[in-house]
Amino acid sequence: MSVMERKQPKTAAAVDEDRLRRLIDERIEAALEEKRKAKTPSLAIIATKGTLDMAYPPFILGSTAAALGWDVSIFFTFYGLELLKKNLDLKVSPLGNPAMPMKMPMGPDWFKNINWTIPNSVASNMPGFESAATALMEKTIETKGVATIGTLREAYLDGGGELYACQMTVDLFGFEPNEFIPEIAGWIGAASYLPKSAEADISLFV
């Protein structure tokens, strides 16, 4: 007698048990899929820089995430606190930033497309170089129709984004609370924000 001939057919109880297992597996998978779809994505950003060029990444990413309906928060520490001030007097400097060529916001296209790479040894000895670089950047932002940092910050807040200030840095630099916008959600330390960052789907350091 062959193996197939010796194999006994499943009993009705065994068939019912298999169906029950498949049904349970299907329901579990459906419940997990529903949970995944219902979950709101979250983004946590730690912003450490306070220059005009580095102010854009946290607010562009944050305002975009907020517009998508995500839960988003930004923790500003050290020089990043400059981005929370009422008076946004942000500067930009190509010094030590070889990836940032100077471009002119005016003139014919061939002139505007030139990368004016200026060595640090030259730029550092030019009086008013940082002010000139900042003015050129601001003019380029205006010419290209890019939103200002103030506008992006408002869009971020309007979308429900949260702003947190590092209390340790505030104390370290001797800042006064009235220097900052009132929409700050909390004055906290790293120990308070890191658990929030750990729970986020995406955590960024800029």
URSUL-V250047 format. One record per run of one state. SS is the DSSP state (helix for helix, strand for strand, loop for the rest). FROM is the first residue (numbers start at 0). TO is the last residue. Records with the same first field share a line. If there is no record, write none. Layout:
SS->FROM-TO, FROM-TO
This chain:
loop->0-1, 6-10, 38-40, 47-50, 67-69, 76-76, 85-100, 102-107, 112-114, 116-118, 123-127, 143-147, 158-160, 173-175, 180-184, 188-188, 199-200, 205-205
helix->2-5, 11-37, 51-66, 77-83, 108-111, 119-122, 128-142, 148-157, 166-172, 176-178, 189-198
strand->41-46, 70-75, 84-84, 101-101, 115-115, 161-165, 179-179, 185-187, 201-204
